[in-house]
Amino acid sequence: SAYVTSTEITEELINALKFCEAPGIYLSPGARKLHTPKLKELTRTERHVLLLLTQNKSVPEITHSLDLPEYIITLIIANLLTAAAVDTIEELPTAAKNEGVI
């Protein structure tokens, strides 16, 4: 998945499209600036997804576990990445521990 604002330059859109070839989530700099939540402000569902990610659960496993559509889990993960100010899912557990969230 990739999230890019409509005002961003072509190069950023190309980066997002390249990223979509691999599993993961890409947030352009403009998309990150739209809303920057904090890890300590997470909803119960966001915290649950974060916990499952720290247990190395995959998106399909989390989708099944929480009985939510995959696109919702993807959006939640994008929100978590923004809140933690990290680029990859693998960095989330460390960021969450550093913030005292888990």
CYANA upper distance limits for C-alpha pairs under 8 A (distance plus 0.5 A):
  1 SER  CA     20 CYS  CA      6.27
  1 SER  CA     23 PRO  CA      8.41
  1 SER  CA     24 GLY  CA      6.99
  1 SER  CA     25 ILE  CA      5.32
  1 SER  CA     26 TYR  CA      6.79
  1 SER  CA     74 THR  CA      7.94
  2 ALA  CA     16 ALA  CA      6.16
  2 ALA  CA     17 LEU  CA      7.86
  2 ALA  CA     19 PHE  CA      7.97
  2 ALA  CA     20 CYS  CA      6.95
  2 ALA  CA     25 ILE  CA      6.14
  2 ALA  CA     26 TYR  CA      5.02
  2 ALA  CA     27 LEU  CA      6.49
  2 ALA  CA     28 SER  CA      8.35
  3 TYR  CA     16 ALA  CA      7.99
  3 TYR  CA     25 ILE  CA      8.50
  3 TYR  CA     26 TYR  CA      6.72
  3 TYR  CA     27 LEU  CA      5.59
  3 TYR  CA     28 SER  CA      6.81
  3 TYR  CA     31 ALA  CA      6.73
  4 VAL  CA      8 GLU  CA      7.47
  4 VAL  CA     12 GLU  CA      8.12
  4 VAL  CA     13 LEU  CA      7.23
  4 VAL  CA     16 ALA  CA      7.87
  4 VAL  CA     27 LEU  CA      7.04
  4 VAL  CA     28 SER  CA      5.79
  4 VAL  CA     30 GLY  CA      7.24
  4 VAL  CA     31 ALA  CA      6.02
  5 THR  CA     28 SER  CA      8.12
  5 THR  CA     30 GLY  CA      6.48
  5 THR  CA     31 ALA  CA      6.16
  8 GLU  CA     12 GLU  CA      7.02
  8 GLU  CA     13 LEU  CA      7.82
  8 GLU  CA     30 GLY  CA      7.42
  9 ILE  CA     13 LEU  CA      7.26
 10 THR  CA     14 ILE  CA      6.73
 11 GLU  CA     15 ASN  CA      6.73
 12 GLU  CA     16 ALA  CA      6.76
 12 GLU  CA     28 SER  CA      7.34
 13 LEU  CA     17 LEU  CA      6.75
 14 ILE  CA     18 LYS  CA      6.71
 15 ASN  CA     19 PHE  CA      6.68
 16 ALA  CA     20 CYS  CA      6.81
 16 ALA  CA     26 TYR  CA      6.68
 16 ALA  CA     27 LEU  CA      8.32
 16 ALA  CA     28 SER  CA      7.85
 17 LEU  CA     21 GLU  CA      7.58
 18 LYS  CA     22 ALA  CA      8.33
 19 PHE  CA     23 PRO  CA      8.41
 19 PHE  CA     24 GLY  CA      8.22
 19 PHE  CA     25 ILE  CA      8.24
 19 PHE  CA     26 TYR  CA      7.03
 20 CYS  CA     24 GLY  CA      7.84
 20 CYS  CA     25 ILE  CA      8.03
 20 CYS  CA     26 TYR  CA      8.06
 24 GLY  CA     88 THR  CA      8.08
 24 GLY  CA     89 ILE  CA      8.32
 25 ILE  CA     74 THR  CA      8.03
 25 ILE  CA     77 ILE  CA      8.38
 25 ILE  CA     78 ALA  CA      6.96
 25 ILE  CA     88 THR  CA      8.29
 26 TYR  CA     78 ALA  CA      8.36
 26 TYR  CA     87 ASP  CA      8.35
 27 LEU  CA     31 ALA  CA      6.30
 27 LEU  CA     32 ARG  CA      6.70
 27 LEU  CA     78 ALA  CA      7.75
 28 SER  CA     32 ARG  CA      6.83
 29 PRO  CA     33 LYS  CA      6.96
 30 GLY  CA     34 LEU  CA      7.13
 31 ALA  CA     35 HIS  CA      8.22
 32 ARG  CA     36 THR  CA      6.94
 32 ARG  CA     82 THR  CA      6.65
 36 THR  CA     82 THR  CA      6.62
 36 THR  CA     83 ALA  CA      6.47
 37 PRO  CA     41 GLU  CA      7.25
 37 PRO  CA     42 LEU  CA      8.29
 37 PRO  CA     79 ASN  CA      7.81
 37 PRO  CA     82 THR  CA      7.39
 37 PRO  CA     83 ALA  CA      5.29
 38 LYS  CA     42 LEU  CA      7.57
 38 LYS  CA     83 ALA  CA      5.01
 38 LYS  CA     84 ALA  CA      7.36
 39 LEU  CA     80 LEU  CA      7.66
 39 LEU  CA     83 ALA  CA      5.70
 39 LEU  CA     84 ALA  CA      6.50
 39 LEU  CA     96 ALA  CA      7.59
 39 LEU  CA     99 GLU  CA      7.73
 39 LEU  CA    101 VAL  CA      7.41
 40 LYS  CA     99 GLU  CA      8.07
 40 LYS  CA    101 VAL  CA      6.93
 42 LEU  CA     46 GLU  CA      6.16
 42 LEU  CA     47 ARG  CA      6.56
 43 THR  CA     47 ARG  CA      6.70
 44 ARG  CA     48 HIS  CA      6.69
 45 THR  CA     49 VAL  CA      6.70
 46 GLU  CA     50 LEU  CA      6.62
 46 GLU  CA     76 ILE  CA      6.68
 46 GLU  CA     77 ILE  CA      8.45
 46 GLU  CA     80 LEU  CA      7.83
 47 ARG  CA     51 LEU  CA      6.61
 48 HIS  CA     52 LEU  CA      6.74
 49 VAL  CA     53 LEU  CA      6.62
 49 VAL  CA     62 ILE  CA      7.42
 49 VAL  CA     73 ILE  CA      8.12
 49 VAL  CA     76 ILE  CA      8.09
 49 VAL  CA     77 ILE  CA      8.09
 50 LEU  CA     54 THR  CA      6.74
 50 LEU  CA     77 ILE  CA      8.37
 50 LEU  CA     80 LEU  CA      7.94
 50 LEU  CA     92 LEU  CA      8.18
 50 LEU  CA     93 PRO  CA      8.32
 51 LEU  CA     55 GLN  CA      6.98
 51 LEU  CA    102 ILE  CA      7.95
 52 LEU  CA     56 ASN  CA      7.13
 52 LEU  CA     57 LYS  CA      6.01
 52 LEU  CA     62 ILE  CA      7.28
 53 LEU  CA     57 LYS  CA      5.70
 53 LEU  CA     58 SER  CA      7.62
 53 LEU  CA     89 ILE  CA      8.02
 53 LEU  CA     92 LEU  CA      8.45
 53 LEU  CA     93 PRO  CA      8.19
 54 THR  CA     92 LEU  CA      7.93
 54 THR  CA     93 PRO  CA      5.88
 57 LYS  CA     61 GLU  CA      6.39
 57 LYS  CA     62 ILE  CA      6.85
 58 SER  CA     62 ILE  CA      6.68
 59 VAL  CA     63 THR  CA      6.48
 59 VAL  CA     70 GLU  CA      7.57
 59 VAL  CA     73 ILE  CA      7.43
 59 VAL  CA     74 THR  CA      8.01
 60 PRO  CA     64 HIS  CA      6.66
 60 PRO  CA     70 GLU  CA      7.49
 61 GLU  CA     65 SER  CA      6.50
 62 ILE  CA     66 LEU  CA      6.48
 62 ILE  CA     73 ILE  CA      7.94
 63 THR  CA     67 ASP  CA      6.07
 63 THR  CA     68 LEU  CA      5.74
 63 THR  CA     69 PRO  CA      6.63
 63 THR  CA     70 GLU  CA      6.12
 63 THR  CA     73 ILE  CA      7.00
 64 HIS  CA     68 LEU  CA      7.52
 68 LEU  CA     72 ILE  CA      7.11
 68 LEU  CA     73 ILE  CA      7.50
 69 PRO  CA     73 ILE  CA      7.20
 70 GLU  CA     74 THR  CA      6.62
 71 TYR  CA     75 LEU  CA      6.68
 72 ILE  CA     76 ILE  CA      6.67
 73 ILE  CA     77 ILE  CA      6.63
 74 THR  CA     78 ALA  CA      6.70
 75 LEU  CA     79 ASN  CA      6.70
 76 ILE  CA     80 LEU  CA      6.67
 77 ILE  CA     81 LEU  CA      6.64
 77 ILE  CA     89 ILE  CA      8.31
 78 ALA  CA     82 THR  CA      6.80
 79 ASN  CA     83 ALA  CA      6.56
 80 LEU  CA     84 ALA  CA      6.50
 80 LEU  CA     92 LEU  CA      8.22
 81 LEU  CA     85 ALA  CA      6.35
 81 LEU  CA     86 VAL  CA      5.84
 81 LEU  CA     87 ASP  CA      6.77
 81 LEU  CA     88 THR  CA      7.47
 81 LEU  CA     89 ILE  CA      7.58
 81 LEU  CA     92 LEU  CA      7.48
 82 THR  CA     86 VAL  CA      7.15
 84 ALA  CA     92 LEU  CA      7.22
 84 ALA  CA     95 ALA  CA      6.42
 84 ALA  CA     96 ALA  CA      7.57
 86 VAL  CA     91 GLU  CA      6.77
 86 VAL  CA     92 LEU  CA      7.41
 86 VAL  CA     95 ALA  CA      8.18
 87 ASP  CA     91 GLU  CA      7.74
 88 THR  CA     92 LEU  CA      7.56
 91 GLU  CA     95 ALA  CA      6.89
 92 LEU  CA     96 ALA  CA      6.46
 93 PRO  CA     97 LYS  CA      6.61
 93 PRO  CA    102 ILE  CA      8.43
 94 THR  CA     98 ASN  CA      6.58
 95 ALA  CA     99 GLU  CA      6.74
 96 ALA  CA    100 GLY  CA      6.64
 96 ALA  CA    101 VAL  CA      5.63
 96 ALA  CA    102 ILE  CA      6.33
 97 LYS  CA    101 VAL  CA      6.44
 97 LYS  CA    102 ILE  CA      5.89
